[in-house]
Amino acid sequence: MVAIRRRAFVILFAAVAACAGAYLADREPSVVGQSSDTYRVRVEQRNPGRSRPADGTYLETLCRERAERLERQLGRECDVVVRSPFVIAGDSNAAALERKHSSTIEPACLAMARQYFHKSPDRPIAVLLFSDERTYRRCAESLFFDRNVSRFGYFKPGRRTILANLAWGDGPLLHELTHALMRLDFPEAAVWLREGLASLHEASSLVSEGGGSLLEGEMNWRLEALERQIQRGRLQGLRDLIHADDFGGPDEALNFAQARYFCLFLQGKDVLSEIYRRYRASHHEDPRGEKAVLLALPGIGWRDLDGEFGRWVMSLSANGLTQRAGT
């Protein structure tokens, strides 16, 4: 009897070890607060004897390795393409994934780099795109054991992976792409700017300017909840929004809407990029970005700003975005 129990334990231990080994082989090391050199050393330690390629090809090599793992994980129903630093996969064919990169991902990244971000990804970012909610949820669970997820999409920072449900259009992809790039560029940003900027890009268009393109926000479905709260006289002040630690809870949708339209308001005044850069440079002294906002809008206090913002929001339904902030 003892021998049988020991044998069963050995078999069980071997199975658990095999599963753990498969998980760890796929899992990327945690690199928060570490340099890319530290990351490269760890990769080389996991692959003893492998010579490191030249710097110009190293990211491409990592992308192809990530693509090979995704091909094994996703199976035949999904295609995978590499467009460094992105590894793009989904239930569309390779040609459709290529088009999504050239029409949406690449131009959005270039615009955001021009407007906000000065750091480029130095490690692969997986972008998983699914044509319907059923496939999206099934893959979220099978790949990451994630069940209670947003119906739109989400970003997994530790795995550097975006999942997007394209049944809602490109909005979820642009939202999560903003999160992925902003986490690299400015991980200390307060939640109002993180979610405000990501939500702003859900509905946006590329506008040519000065030999390049900019992402400009447009109205979207989040406006209605914001208008209702203003009509009731119950919208929180912008200073309270800026000092919020978390957007969760019963007012989550309203918090997202207010942050989005505050960013759109600032973009209309042509100060959003300025605020982002100033806040990034001074976040140790200005952890919420409050000073950065007021410096970009001289001569106005929070109470007056609340009033101007509320009037501007209520003008949007009637005037569309032809009425820019401050005009």
C-alpha positions in Angstrom: 0.0 0.0 0.0 2.8 2.4 0.9 4.6 1.6 -2.4 1.4 2.3 -4.4 1.0 5.7 -2.6 4.7 6.6 -3.3 4.3 5.7 -7.0 1.1 7.8 -7.2 2.9 10.7 -5.6 5.8 10.4 -8.0 3.5 10.4 -11.0 1.5 13.4 -9.7 4.7 15.3 -8.9 6.0 14.7 -12.4 2.8 15.9 -14.0 2.8 19.1 -11.9 6.5 19.7 -12.7 5.8 19.3 -16.4 2.9 21.8 -16.3 4.9 24.3 -14.3 7.8 23.9 -16.7 5.6 24.6 -19.7 4.2 27.7 -17.9 7.6 29.1 -16.9 9.0 28.4 -20.4 6.3 30.7 -21.9 6.3 33.3 -19.1 8.4 36.3 -19.7 10.5 37.4 -16.7 9.3 40.3 -14.6 11.2 43.4 -15.6 9.5 46.3 -13.8 12.1 48.8 -12.8 14.9 46.8 -14.6 16.9 47.7 -17.6 16.8 45.9 -20.9 20.4 44.7 -20.2 19.1 42.8 -17.1 16.4 41.3 -19.2 18.8 40.1 -21.8 21.1 38.5 -19.2 18.2 36.5 -17.9 17.2 35.3 -21.3 20.7 34.2 -22.0 20.8 32.4 -18.7 17.7 30.5 -19.7 19.4 29.6 -23.0 23.0 28.8 -22.0 25.5 28.7 -24.9 23.3 30.7 -27.3 25.2 33.8 -28.6 23.3 37.0 -28.5 22.6 38.5 -31.9 23.6 42.1 -32.8 21.5 44.7 -31.1 19.7 45.6 -34.3 18.3 42.0 -34.6 17.9 41.1 -31.0 14.3 42.4 -30.6 13.4 40.7 -33.9 14.7 37.4 -32.5 12.7 37.7 -29.4 9.6 38.5 -31.4 10.0 35.4 -33.5 10.5 33.3 -30.4 7.3 34.7 -28.9 5.5 34.1 -32.2 6.6 30.4 -32.2 5.1 30.0 -28.7 1.9 31.7 -29.7 1.5 29.4 -32.7 1.8 26.4 -30.4 -0.6 27.9 -27.8 -3.3 29.1 -30.2 -3.3 26.2 -32.7 -4.4 26.1 -36.3 -7.4 28.3 -35.9 -5.2 31.4 -35.5 -2.5 33.0 -37.6 0.5 34.8 -36.2 2.6 37.6 -37.9 5.7 39.5 -36.6 6.0 43.2 -37.0 8.6 44.1 -34.5 8.1 45.0 -31.7 4.7 43.5 -32.1 3.7 39.9 -32.4 0.1 40.0 -33.8 -2.1 37.0 -33.7 -5.8 36.2 -34.0 -8.6 34.3 -35.7 -8.2 36.3 -38.9 -5.8 35.2 -41.7 -2.2 36.5 -41.9 -3.1 39.1 -44.6 -5.8 40.6 -42.4 -3.5 40.8 -39.5 -0.9 42.5 -41.7 -3.5 45.1 -42.8 -4.5 45.7 -39.2 -0.9 46.5 -38.4 -0.4 48.8 -41.4 -3.8 50.6 -41.1 -4.2 50.9 -37.3 -1.3 49.8 -35.1 1.6 51.3 -36.8 0.1 54.8 -37.6 -1.3 55.0 -34.1 2.1 54.2 -32.5 3.8 56.8 -34.7 1.2 59.4 -33.8 1.4 58.7 -30.0 5.2 58.8 -30.2 5.0 62.2 -31.8 2.5 63.5 -29.3 3.5 61.9 -26.0 5.9 59.0 -25.7 9.6 59.2 -26.0 10.4 55.5 -25.2 10.0 52.7 -27.7 9.4 49.1 -26.8 12.6 47.1 -26.4 10.8 43.8 -25.8 8.0 42.0 -27.7 4.4 43.1 -27.2 1.8 40.4 -28.2 -1.4 41.7 -29.7 -4.2 39.2 -29.8 -7.1 40.2 -31.9 -10.4 38.2 -32.1 -13.4 38.7 -34.3 -16.1 37.9 -31.8 -16.6 37.9 -28.0 -16.9 34.1 -27.8 -13.5 33.5 -29.3 -12.0 36.4 -27.3 -13.2 35.0 -24.0 -12.3 31.5 -24.8 -8.7 32.4 -25.6 -8.4 34.7 -22.6 -9.4 31.7 -20.4 -7.3 29.1 -22.2 -4.2 31.2 -22.4 -4.3 33.0 -19.0 -7.1 31.4 -17.0 -8.8 34.8 -17.2 -12.6 34.6 -16.9 -14.0 37.9 -15.5 -12.7 40.2 -18.2 -14.0 43.3 -19.9 -16.1 42.6 -23.0 -13.9 45.1 -25.0 -10.3 44.0 -24.2 -7.6 44.3 -21.7 -3.8 44.6 -21.3 -1.7 42.2 -19.2 1.4 44.2 -18.2 3.4 41.3 -16.7 2.9 39.3 -19.9 3.2 42.3 -22.2 0.0 41.1 -24.0 -3.0 42.9 -25.4 -6.3 41.1 -26.0 -8.9 42.9 -28.0 -12.5 42.0 -29.0 -12.7 43.5 -32.5 -16.5 43.0 -32.6 -16.5 46.5 -31.1 -14.3 47.9 -33.9 -10.7 49.2 -33.4 -11.6 51.1 -30.2 -10.6 48.3 -27.8 -7.3 47.8 -29.7 -6.4 51.5 -29.6 -7.4 51.7 -25.9 -5.1 48.8 -24.8 -2.3 49.8 -27.2 -2.2 53.2 -25.4 -1.9 51.4 -22.1 0.9 49.2 -23.3 3.0 52.1 -24.7 2.2 54.4 -21.8 3.3 51.9 -19.2 6.7 51.8 -20.8 7.0 55.5 -21.2 5.4 56.8 -18.0 4.4 54.0 -15.6 3.9 56.4 -12.7 1.1 58.3 -14.4 -2.1 58.7 -12.3 -5.2 56.8 -13.2 -7.0 59.8 -14.6 -4.4 60.3 -17.3 -3.8 56.5 -18.0 -7.5 55.8 -18.5 -8.3 59.2 -19.9 -5.8 59.0 -22.7 -6.5 55.4 -23.5 -10.3 56.1 -23.6 -9.7 59.2 -25.7 -8.0 57.0 -28.4 -11.0 54.6 -28.5 -12.7 57.0 -30.9 -10.1 59.1 -32.7 -8.8 59.9 -36.1 -5.4 60.5 -37.7 -4.9 64.2 -38.7 -2.0 65.2 -40.9 0.1 68.0 -39.4 3.6 69.2 -40.0 4.8 66.3 -42.1 3.3 63.7 -39.7 0.1 62.5 -38.1 -1.6 63.2 -34.8 -4.4 61.3 -33.1 -7.3 63.5 -32.3 -10.2 62.4 -30.2 -13.9 62.4 -31.3 -17.2 62.0 -29.5 -18.2 58.5 -28.5 -20.7 56.6 -26.4 -19.2 57.7 -23.1 -20.6 61.2 -23.4 -24.2 60.4 -22.5 -23.4 59.3 -18.9 -21.4 62.5 -18.4 -24.2 64.7 -19.7 -26.7 63.1 -17.3 -24.5 63.6 -14.3 -23.9 67.3 -15.2 -27.6 67.9 -15.7 -28.2 66.5 -12.2 -25.6 68.7 -10.8 -23.7 65.7 -9.3 -20.5 65.5 -11.3 -17.4 65.4 -9.1 -14.9 68.2 -9.5 -11.9 67.8 -11.8 -9.5 68.1 -8.9 -11.3 65.1 -7.2 -11.0 63.2 -10.5 -7.2 63.9 -10.7 -6.7 62.7 -7.1 -8.6 59.5 -7.5 -6.6 56.3 -6.7 -8.9 53.9 -8.5 -11.8 54.1 -11.0 -13.5 51.0 -9.9 -16.8 50.7 -8.0 -20.3 51.9 -8.9 -19.1 55.1 -10.7 -16.5 53.3 -12.8 -18.2 54.1 -16.2 -18.7 57.8 -15.1 -15.0 58.1 -14.0 -13.9 56.8 -17.4 -16.2 59.2 -19.2 -15.1 62.2 -17.2 -11.4 61.4 -17.6 -11.8 60.8 -21.4 -13.6 64.1 -22.0 -11.3 66.0 -19.8 -8.4 64.8 -22.0 -10.5 65.8 -25.1 -11.1 69.2 -23.5 -7.4 69.7 -22.9 -6.6 68.4 -26.4 -9.0 71.0 -27.8 -7.0 73.7 -26.0 -3.8 72.3 -27.5 -2.3 71.6 -24.1 -2.7 67.8 -23.6 0.7 66.9 -25.0 2.3 69.7 -23.0 0.6 68.5 -19.8 1.7 64.9 -20.4 5.3 65.8 -20.9 5.5 68.3 -18.1 3.8 65.8 -15.7 6.2 63.0 -16.8 9.2 65.2 -16.1 8.0 66.4 -12.7 5.9 63.5 -11.3 8.1 63.1 -8.2 7.0 66.6 -7.1 3.6 66.5 -8.8 2.4 62.9 -8.4 -1.2 63.5 -9.7 -0.3 66.0 -12.5 -2.3 68.8 -10.7 0.5 71.4 -11.1 1.1 70.4 -14.8 -2.6 71.1 -15.6 -2.7 74.5 -13.9 0.6 75.6 -15.5 -0.8 74.8 -18.9 -4.0 76.8 -18.1 -2.7 80.0 -16.4 -5.0 82.3 -14.7 -7.8 79.7 -13.9 -8.6 77.9 -10.7 -10.3 74.5 -10.3 -13.7 75.9 -9.6 -13.7 78.0 -12.8 -12.2 75.1 -14.7 -15.1 72.9 -13.5 -17.6 75.4 -14.8 -15.9 75.8 -18.2 -15.6 72.0 -18.6 -19.2 71.4 -17.8 -20.5 74.0 -20.3 -18.2 72.6 -22.9 -19.4 69.1 -22.4 -23.1 70.2 -22.7 -22.3 71.9 -26.0 -20.9 68.8 -27.6 -24.2 67.1 -28.5 -25.4 70.2 -30.3 -22.2 71.2 -32.0 -20.2 68.1 -32.4 -16.5 68.6 -32.2 -16.7 71.8 -34.3 -16.7 73.6 -31.0 -13.2 73.2 -29.6 -12.4 73.8 -26.0 -12.0 77.4 -25.2 -13.7 78.7 -28.4 
